[in-house]
Amino acid sequence: MKSHTFRSLLKITLGAIISGLLFTSCGSSPAADTSNKMIVSVKDQTLLLTHNGNPVKSYRISTSKFGLGNTRNSKKTPLGKMEIVKKIGGGSRIGTVFKSRRKTGEVIKPNTPGRDPIVTRILWLKGNEYRNRHTYSRYIYIHGTPEEYTIGKPVSYGCVRMKSTDIIDLYRRVGVGAEVEIINSRLYKTREGRKSSAILRNTFYGGA
């Protein structure tokens, strides 16, 4: 009787410990970033970052030279609402080269002739609408490019490209779960864009 009671208590105790560990593991995961949102304007070739609906900063970017869409293997930039599902490259040296989201060990400088790999940081996107449902499986990222002289023009292969210093800055400001909306209209036509005229002027005419 005593042996049976001991075994029962042991099972209950082990079950409680395992449940506690599972709960702690889930509870320790960082909360989704619901404060930050990025609006990417294809017309303006600009990304506007907002925090709780208020404009924070804007960056010049580059979308696809093949146009807009989410057909597989199209190399087009998808439109619509998405979110960041993975952040890759935190702490890496500026110019670190990535292949299949892994560091190659190479570091290159901006505008290195004949080189066009993904560099510095990667923000991997997932589509939240039917029209952009293939975004994640198409490996659509916001990432750094060494071809910084092309920023501001649609020259990418589907992703949203940024200068290395800009993607580092954006990477540290946003978390997994942050919303990304890619639009084919001007930023000044959006509610957030109407509040950010000074920020946008700085980006186009004097800024980072």
C-alpha positions in Angstrom: 0.0 0.0 0.0 2.8 2.4 1.0 4.7 1.5 -2.2 1.7 2.2 -4.4 1.1 5.5 -2.7 4.7 6.5 -3.1 4.6 5.6 -6.8 1.4 7.7 -7.3 2.9 10.7 -5.5 6.1 10.3 -7.6 4.1 10.3 -10.9 2.1 13.4 -9.7 5.3 15.2 -8.8 7.1 14.4 -12.0 4.0 15.4 -14.0 3.9 18.8 -12.2 7.6 19.4 -12.9 7.3 18.6 -16.6 4.2 20.8 -16.9 6.0 23.6 -15.1 9.0 23.3 -17.4 6.7 23.4 -20.5 4.8 26.3 -19.2 8.1 28.2 -18.4 9.4 27.4 -21.9 6.3 28.8 -23.6 6.1 31.7 -21.2 9.7 32.7 -21.8 9.2 33.2 -25.6 9.3 36.9 -26.4 5.9 38.4 -27.0 5.0 39.3 -30.6 5.8 42.9 -31.6 2.4 44.6 -32.0 3.7 48.1 -31.5 5.8 48.5 -34.7 4.6 48.5 -38.3 6.4 49.0 -41.5 4.8 50.4 -44.6 6.7 49.8 -47.8 5.7 52.0 -50.7 6.6 50.6 -54.1 5.8 54.0 -55.7 8.1 55.9 -53.4 10.7 53.1 -53.0 10.6 53.9 -49.3 9.9 52.1 -46.1 8.1 54.0 -43.3 8.5 52.7 -39.7 5.7 53.6 -37.2 5.4 52.9 -33.5 1.9 52.7 -32.1 0.7 54.4 -35.3 3.2 57.3 -35.1 5.9 57.7 -37.7 9.4 57.1 -36.4 11.8 56.9 -39.4 11.8 56.2 -43.1 14.4 54.4 -45.2 15.0 54.3 -49.0 14.6 50.7 -50.3 14.5 48.7 -53.5 11.7 46.3 -54.6 11.6 43.9 -57.6 12.6 44.8 -61.1 10.1 42.2 -62.3 7.1 44.0 -60.8 4.5 43.0 -58.3 2.8 39.7 -57.5 3.1 36.5 -55.5 3.3 33.8 -58.2 5.9 31.2 -57.3 9.2 31.7 -59.1 8.1 35.0 -60.4 10.8 37.1 -58.6 8.1 39.7 -58.0 7.5 41.6 -54.8 4.2 40.7 -53.1 1.6 43.2 -52.0 -0.5 43.3 -48.9 -0.2 42.7 -45.1 2.5 40.5 -43.8 4.6 40.0 -40.7 8.1 39.3 -39.6 8.4 35.7 -38.7 12.2 35.3 -38.3 15.1 37.6 -37.7 18.5 36.3 -38.9 22.0 37.8 -38.5 21.8 39.7 -35.2 25.3 40.8 -34.1 26.9 39.9 -37.5 29.5 42.3 -38.9 28.2 44.8 -41.5 28.6 43.2 -44.9 28.4 39.6 -43.7 27.3 37.4 -46.6 24.4 35.0 -46.2 23.5 32.0 -48.4 20.4 30.0 -47.6 20.2 32.2 -44.5 23.6 30.9 -43.2 26.8 32.9 -42.9 29.3 32.0 -45.5 32.2 33.5 -43.6 32.7 36.2 -46.2 32.3 39.9 -45.5 32.1 42.4 -48.3 32.1 46.2 -48.6 29.2 48.2 -50.1 29.2 48.5 -53.9 31.8 45.7 -54.3 31.9 45.3 -58.1 30.2 42.2 -59.5 28.7 41.1 -56.2 25.0 40.9 -55.3 24.5 38.5 -52.3 22.2 39.0 -49.3 24.2 40.7 -46.5 24.2 42.0 -43.0 20.6 41.1 -41.7 17.5 39.3 -42.8 13.9 39.8 -41.8 11.9 36.9 -43.2 8.3 37.7 -44.1 5.1 35.7 -44.0 1.9 36.7 -45.9 -1.2 37.2 -43.9 -3.6 37.5 -46.8 -4.7 35.0 -49.5 -3.0 37.1 -52.3 0.4 36.9 -50.6 0.1 33.4 -49.0 3.3 32.2 -50.8 5.5 34.9 -49.3 7.2 32.7 -46.7 7.8 29.8 -49.0 9.2 32.2 -51.7 11.8 33.4 -49.2 10.8 37.0 -49.4 12.9 39.1 -47.0 13.8 42.6 -46.0 17.6 42.4 -46.2 20.8 44.2 -46.7 22.4 44.5 -50.2 26.0 45.5 -51.2 24.6 47.2 -54.3 23.8 50.3 -52.3 24.0 52.6 -55.4 20.8 51.0 -56.6 18.7 51.8 -53.5 15.7 53.9 -54.5 15.2 51.9 -57.7 13.2 48.7 -58.3 16.1 46.3 -59.0 15.6 43.4 -56.6 14.5 39.8 -57.3 11.4 40.0 -55.1 12.8 41.0 -51.7 12.9 44.5 -50.1 16.5 45.6 -50.1 18.1 48.1 -47.8 21.5 49.7 -47.2 23.4 47.7 -44.5 23.4 50.6 -42.0 19.7 50.9 -42.5 18.8 47.3 -42.1 20.9 47.1 -38.9 19.0 50.1 -37.5 15.6 48.6 -38.5 16.5 45.2 -37.2 17.2 46.5 -33.7 13.9 48.5 -33.7 11.5 45.7 -34.7 10.6 42.2 -33.4 9.1 39.0 -34.6 5.4 39.6 -35.2 5.8 43.2 -36.4 3.4 44.0 -39.3 4.7 44.8 -42.7 2.4 46.2 -45.4 3.6 46.6 -49.0 1.5 49.0 -51.0 1.5 50.1 -54.6 0.7 53.7 -53.8 2.4 56.8 -52.4 3.0 57.1 -48.7 1.4 60.5 -48.4 -1.9 58.9 -49.3 -1.8 56.7 -46.1 -2.9 57.8 -42.7 0.6 57.2 -41.3 2.3 58.9 -44.2 0.2 62.1 -43.8 1.7 62.4 -40.3 5.3 62.0 -41.5 6.0 64.7 -44.0 9.1 66.0 -42.2 10.5 62.4 -41.8 9.9 61.7 -45.5 11.5 65.0 -46.6 14.6 64.1 -44.6 14.8 60.7 -46.3 14.4 62.0 -49.8 16.4 65.2 -49.6 18.8 65.1 -46.7 18.6 61.9 -44.9 19.7 58.5 -44.1 
